[in-house]
Structures are given as structure tokens and as C-alpha cells.
């Protein structure tokens, strides 16, 4: 494989990863918006979840915060 072929292959992979990253960022944003409607930050609890359910959801929300750098 020539250098030009290798560079082209790497660039295609980079572009594919950029598209995937953009899609992942949108999913993360959508998840955050969904979690906001169940209790935080206004404690409106639109879905009428129990305390146990809310705690579980907030744990999941915090996990999505860990991938903020994506």
C-alpha cells in the first residue's frame, strides 16, 4: 500500500468518525432533554415517577454527563 493510499484510507476513516461523533452528540443532547422533563431542574416530574425511578434516571443522566467530551 502506497503512502497516498494509506493517507486516503485514514482520511476516509476520520471522516466516518466525524459523522459518527456528530450523530452521538445529537443523541446525547436528546437524552438530556428527555431527562429534564422528568424532574430536574424544575422538579416538575411530568411523568409522575416515583422517587426510586427518579433516582435511577438521574444516575443514567449523570452517566451521560461523563461522555460530555464526545
C-alpha positions, 0 to 999 in steps of 0.5 A: 500500500502506497503512502497516498493510499494509506493517507486516503484510507485514514482520511476516509476513516476520520471522516466516518468518525466525524459523522459518527461523533456528530450523530452521538452528540445529537443523541446525547443532547436528546437524552438530556432533554428527555431527562429534564422533563422528568424532574430536574431542574424544575422538579416538575416530574411530568411523568409522575415517577416515583422517587426510586425511578427518579433516582435511577434516571438521574444516575443514567443522566449523570452517566451521560454527563461523563461522555460530555467530551464526545 
